[in-house]
Amino acid sequence: MKLHYASHEFLHLLRYLVREPSVVGMEDAFFRVLRRELEEYPVKITRYHGLLVVEGDEPESVYLSAHVDRHGLLCTGPHEFQYAAFIAGNRGELNGDSISEQFMELIAGRFRGQRVQAHAPYAGSYLGQGTITESYICPRRKNLIFEIDGLDFLQPGTPVSFIDRLQENDGYISAQLDNVVSVAMLIELIRRGFSGTAFFSAGEESGRSWRFVAEWFQRHDTTTDQLIVMDTSPFATVDDCDQQEVVLRHADSNATFDAKSTERLRKSCDRLGISYCFKDDYIMALNRTREKQSSIGRTELGRLIAATSGQVSGTTLQLPTSSYHTHLETASLLSVDAMLRLLCDRCEL
């Protein structure tokens, strides 16, 4: 297997970032790790609430966005741990039709035996390790509740991350890839001389990241239809993932994406020989064959387009993965390489 862009250096970076905790709502420590990584490049780095922005020589040429937060747990009471994205404080951003919420029942039992680590909310310093002994849905709080052996001493408000390591096997990588893999891709683009603007946003898994990106555009009185939001895209099996190298979208449940931007990516895929599917079309086709209907999902971009009445728009580029929202989320290295090739082509690198 010959990879042109998913180099050993890129995988080394991804391996390093995977080990750094970034529980949704508690991303400060990871932002500092990210800033240290970026300071060696000739770019302007600015930190805002919920957002780190990197600008190159031509900041308005293209805008790329990736979220830094990953799923984890939050101590919410004595011996009590909840899925951080769905705690009561985040519920106002979610209404039940996000892919994450629809997957909750499916993933509820996947965490037994998973090692976890607690860390200080802001500094990120290590506090201790434990093991998940049980996980289940509380029907009243509508959240995943976890029982953990070894972390009884924690105080409410303490984040707990899954102990994660990047695994490579037979052309595939596995870890909690959503969305540290896109963060690593953005850093790789910056290393190669990316001249546009890159957003690293917090709170995507709780439906909040769009607010931070929208505020940046409003702060600078700027509009665009050139935003590309990067993410992973869940499929049921590895075989389903392998049917395409990258995932595009026309729309999500909130908004229709910029047609010209989407078509530009599609044409680039055709020219570069990269296989793709449109996820909204894929889900609607599946819905025609089954009684239980699935949402086409809510994305950062759809929320952003709807909230700004189209003043900020663009399209998405997603990496197909299986075992969604677990520490064994899996993607093909060929897909990673294809996504990097496509981004480098779009950014003229």
Residue pairs with C-beta under 8 A, 6 or more apart in sequence:
1 171
1 333
1 334
3 333
3 334
3 337
4 337
4 341
5 188
5 336
5 337
5 340
5 341
5 344
6 333
6 336
6 337
6 340
10 184
10 185
10 188
10 340
11 166
11 168
11 173
13 37
13 184
13 187
13 188
14 166
14 173
14 175
14 180
14 181
14 184
15 165
15 166
17 33
17 180
17 183
17 184
18 164
18 165
18 166
18 175
18 176
18 180
19 164
19 165
20 29
20 30
20 33
20 124
21 29
21 30
21 70
21 72
21 117
21 119
21 124
21 159
21 161
22 29
22 30
22 68
22 69
22 70
22 72
22 161
22 180
23 69
23 70
23 71
23 72
23 73
23 74
23 84
23 159
23 160
23 161
24 69
24 70
24 71
24 72
24 84
24 85
24 90
24 202
24 203
24 204
24 205
24 206
25 69
25 74
25 84
25 85
25 87
25 89
25 90
25 159
25 202
25 203
25 206
26 72
26 74
26 84
26 121
26 159
27 50
27 68
27 69
27 202
27 203
28 121
28 122
28 124
29 119
29 120
29 122
29 123
29 124
30 68
30 124
31 47
31 52
31 68
31 200
31 202
32 124
33 124
34 52
34 68
34 183
34 187
34 200
35 45
35 47
35 52
37 187
38 45
38 54
38 187
38 190
39 45
41 190
41 191
43 54
43 55
43 56
43 190
43 194
44 54
44 55
44 56
45 52
45 53
45 54
46 52
46 53
46 55
47 53
48 212
48 215
48 216
49 212
50 201
50 202
50 203
50 208
50 209
50 211
50 212
51 199
51 200
51 201
51 202
51 212
51 213
51 215
51 216
52 68
52 199
52 200
53 197
53 198
53 199
53 200
53 216
54 186
54 190
54 197
54 198
54 200
55 196
55 197
55 198
56 190
56 193
56 194
56 195
56 196
56 197
57 195
58 195
58 196
59 195
59 196
59 197
60 196
60 197
60 222
60 224
61 195
61 196
61 226
61 347
62 196
62 197
62 226
62 228
62 346
62 347
63 196
63 197
63 198
63 199
63 224
63 226
63 227
63 228
63 314
64 186
64 189
64 194
64 196
64 197
64 198
64 199
64 227
64 228
64 229
64 230
64 343
64 347
65 198
65 199
65 200
65 201
65 213
65 227
65 228
65 229
65 230
65 300
65 301
66 179
66 182
66 183
66 185
66 186
66 198
66 199
66 200
66 201
66 229
66 230
66 231
67 179
67 182
67 200
67 201
67 202
67 203
67 204
67 205
67 209
67 231
67 300
68 179
68 180
68 183
68 200
68 201
68 202
69 179
69 202
69 203
69 204
69 205
69 206
69 209
70 161
70 176
70 178
70 179
70 180
70 205
71 83
71 84
71 85
71 162
71 176
71 178
71 205
71 325
72 84
72 116
72 159
72 160
72 161
72 162
73 81
73 82
73 83
73 84
73 116
73 146
73 148
73 159
73 160
73 161
74 81
74 82
74 84
74 87
74 157
74 158
74 159
74 160
75 81
75 118
75 151
75 154
75 155
75 156
75 157
75 158
75 159
75 160
76 82
76 87
76 156
77 156
79 147
79 148
79 152
80 145
81 145
81 146
81 147
81 148
81 151
81 160
82 141
82 143
82 144
82 145
82 146
83 104
83 143
83 144
83 146
84 90
84 159
84 205
84 206
85 94
85 100
85 205
85 206
86 94
86 100
86 101
86 104
86 142
86 143
86 144
86 206
87 143
88 141
90 206
90 207
90 208
91 142
93 206
93 207
93 208
94 100
94 101
94 206
94 207
97 253
97 295
97 297
97 298
98 207
98 295
98 297
98 298
99 234
99 295
99 297
99 298
99 324
100 205
100 325
102 294
102 295
103 234
103 324
103 325
104 137
104 144
105 137
107 144
107 324
107 325
107 326
108 135
108 136
108 137
108 144
109 135
109 136
110 135
110 326
111 132
111 135
111 146
111 162
111 326
112 132
112 133
112 134
112 135
113 131
113 132
113 133
114 131
114 132
114 162
114 163
114 327
115 129
115 130
115 131
115 132
115 162
115 163
116 129
116 130
116 131
116 132
116 148
116 151
116 160
116 161
116 162
116 163
117 126
117 127
117 128
117 129
117 130
117 160
117 161
117 163
118 126
118 127
118 128
118 129
118 130
118 151
118 154
118 158
118 159
118 160
119 125
119 126
119 127
119 158
119 159
119 160
119 161
120 127
120 158
121 157
121 158
121 159
127 154
127 158
128 150
128 151
128 153
128 154
129 150
129 151
129 163
130 148
130 149
130 150
130 151
130 160
131 148
131 149
131 150
132 146
132 147
132 148
133 147
133 148
133 149
134 146
134 147
135 144
135 145
135 146
135 147
136 144
136 145
137 143
137 144
137 145
138 144
138 145
148 160
151 160
154 160
162 176
162 327
163 327
164 175
164 176
164 327
165 175
166 173
166 174
166 175
167 173
167 174
167 175
167 328
168 333
171 332
171 333
171 334
172 238
172 330
172 331
172 332
172 333
173 181
173 330
173 331
173 333
173 336
174 323
174 327
174 328
174 329
174 330
174 331
175 327
175 328
175 329
176 325
176 326
176 327
176 329
177 232
177 319
177 321
177 329
177 330
177 331
178 205
178 231
178 232
178 321
178 324
178 325
178 329
179 204
179 230
179 231
179 232
181 232
181 319
181 331
181 336
182 230
182 231
182 232
182 319
183 200
185 230
185 336
185 339
185 340
185 343
186 194
186 198
186 200
186 230
188 340
189 198
189 340
189 343
189 344
189 347
189 349
190 198
192 344
192 349
193 349
194 347
194 349
195 347
196 347
199 212
199 213
199 216
201 209
201 210
201 212
201 213
201 300
202 208
202 209
202 212
203 209
203 211
203 212
204 231
204 300
207 298
207 303
209 300
210 300
210 301
210 303
210 304
210 307
211 307
213 227
213 300
213 304
213 312
214 304
214 307
214 308
214 312
217 223
217 224
217 308
217 311
217 312
218 308
223 308
223 311
223 312
224 312
224 313
224 314
225 258
225 260
225 261
225 313
225 314
226 261
226 314
227 261
227 301
227 304
227 312
227 313
227 314
227 315
228 261
228 265
228 314
228 315
228 316
228 317
228 343
228 346
229 299
229 300
229 301
229 304
229 314
229 315
229 316
229 317
230 316
230 317
230 318
230 319
230 339
230 343
231 299
231 300
231 316
231 318
231 319
232 318
232 319
232 320
232 321
232 324
232 329
232 331
233 247
233 279
233 318
233 319
233 320
233 321
234 321
234 322
234 324
234 325
235 241
235 320
235 321
235 322
236 322
237 322
238 322
238 330
238 332
240 320
240 322
241 320
241 321
241 322
241 330
241 331
241 332
241 335
242 320
242 332
243 275
243 277
244 275
244 276
244 277
244 320
245 274
245 275
245 276
245 320
245 332
245 334
245 335
245 338
245 339
246 269
246 274
246 275
246 276
246 317
246 318
246 319
246 320
246 335
246 338
246 339
246 342
247 276
247 277
247 278
247 279
247 316
247 317
247 318
247 319
247 320
248 262
248 265
248 266
248 269
248 276
248 277
248 278
248 279
248 315
248 316
248 317
248 318
249 257
249 262
249 278
249 279
249 280
249 299
249 315
249 316
249 318
250 256
250 257
250 259
250 262
250 278
250 280
250 281
251 257
251 280
251 296
251 302
252 280
252 296
252 297
252 298
252 299
252 301
252 302
253 295
253 296
253 297
253 298
253 302
254 298
254 299
254 302
254 303
254 305
254 306
255 301
255 302
255 303
255 305
255 306
255 310
256 305
257 301
257 302
257 305
257 313
257 314
257 315
257 316
258 313
258 314
258 315
261 313
261 314
261 315
262 315
264 346
265 315
265 317
265 342
265 346
266 276
268 274
268 342
268 345
268 346
269 275
269 276
269 342
272 338
272 341
272 342
272 345
274 338
274 341
274 342
275 338
279 296
279 297
279 318
280 296
283 294
283 295
283 296
283 297
284 296
286 294
287 293
287 294
299 316
301 313
301 314
301 315
301 316
304 312
304 313
305 312
305 313
317 339
317 342
317 343
319 331
319 335
319 336
319 339
320 331
320 332
320 335
321 329
321 330
321 331
322 329
322 330
323 329
323 330
343 349
